[in-house]
């Protein structure tokens, strides 16, 4: 195996027969009474592995030799795969990746939530390369190497991978990685620039430089020259995300993506949360709206609404939509998006911490006909516990964590009497073990 990151002292075992995959995409085998989790191994394979972590009940390692290959094995496209920790499944073909994620979702629903969907939805998937429109790149001045590194962390390490390209970034951004190393290395604050955030809008590419010290005039000139030479917008972020401002060109502050099927344009700041995969997001919104089936004059809540990614398409149907979100900045931009799209009349937005919402706060909104819930990885437990006998007849739940979806599904089904009508995966992050999904609950 090539490009391995730094690991503790290892021992070699094998052959191991790989039975299945875990939720992180590691192959599972059994050896001397222990469960073995082996990176780079696929079900059905016989492998030799180097073990780097030992516990009484399990061990972890990575495959060093494949005795018999799975038909799902494929050659990684990225030459830094195995070193960079950004991808973990490039050795598995895309079709098998999606099937493995579907199994992870079903296993979580069955074992954690004790529920089974009546219908398995067709998976949402798309191109596997050049899909990533958002990324947070770490910057590190490495004295021993005499260079600046810009990229993702190495596997199992806080080191930054020495990478000069990235296959999941669009090619034009991947090609900029060596140039970014040169740019940062030329600045007086090369030790005080820890991060570059990438945000691609439909009409421009934005790079946000996290700067911990003021730039010199020479630094400013170099950054302007870089922006002009490569056709990108450079922003500076001296403190928290809300402090990010366009630097060059100075008027480069209006970013947006579109949902053409719904006639909606979503404007955002480059440090705002948006989906990394624009193509998959369009299909996800279409699927969510089909399951939700919003009708004119229905009262619908979009919980964890963000910029209005689902709120505005729902409002386009004529429904009255309440968007609730914990970030005041996102709510301000959601309200602005509603105005820009002519949907302010049937939307309203509230800033509220949905992880701490109580029964009185929830009841104050009045009854809703339907809900769309799109929480972060922690799920929406406090929220789903508040849904009572007068709760909505239909809930669409968009999840980025199958375990918390399953946990919340158990409450919805066992406590509140909902039926899990359908569930399926959304391959938002090809070549990673990250599982996004969507589920429909009705009663």
GIKAUR-V952800 format. One record per run of one state. SS is the DSSP state (H for helix, E for strand, L for the rest). FROM is the first residue (numbers start at 0). LEN is the number of residues. Records with the same first field share a line. If there is no record, write none. Layout:
SS = FROM-LEN ; FROM-LEN
This chain:
L = 0-10 ; 17-2 ; 21-5 ; 31-2 ; 39-6 ; 54-3 ; 68-4 ; 73-7 ; 81-2 ; 84-7 ; 92-1 ; 111-7 ; 120-3 ; 124-7 ; 132-1 ; 142-4 ; 151-1 ; 154-5 ; 160-8 ; 169-1 ; 174-2 ; 186-8 ; 200-4 ; 210-6 ; 230-2 ; 237-3 ; 243-1 ; 248-6 ; 262-1 ; 268-9 ; 292-6 ; 303-7 ; 316-3 ; 325-2 ; 340-3 ; 351-7 ; 363-6 ; 373-7 ; 385-8 ; 399-2 ; 415-3 ; 426-9 ; 442-1
E = 10-7 ; 19-2 ; 26-5 ; 33-6 ; 45-9 ; 57-11 ; 72-1 ; 80-1 ; 83-1 ; 91-1 ; 118-2 ; 123-1 ; 131-1 ; 133-9 ; 146-5 ; 152-2 ; 159-1 ; 168-1 ; 194-6 ; 204-6 ; 232-5 ; 244-4 ; 254-5 ; 263-5 ; 298-5 ; 319-6 ; 346-5 ; 369-4 ; 393-6 ; 418-8 ; 435-7
H = 93-18 ; 170-4 ; 176-10 ; 216-14 ; 240-3 ; 259-3 ; 277-15 ; 310-6 ; 327-13 ; 343-3 ; 358-5 ; 380-5 ; 401-14
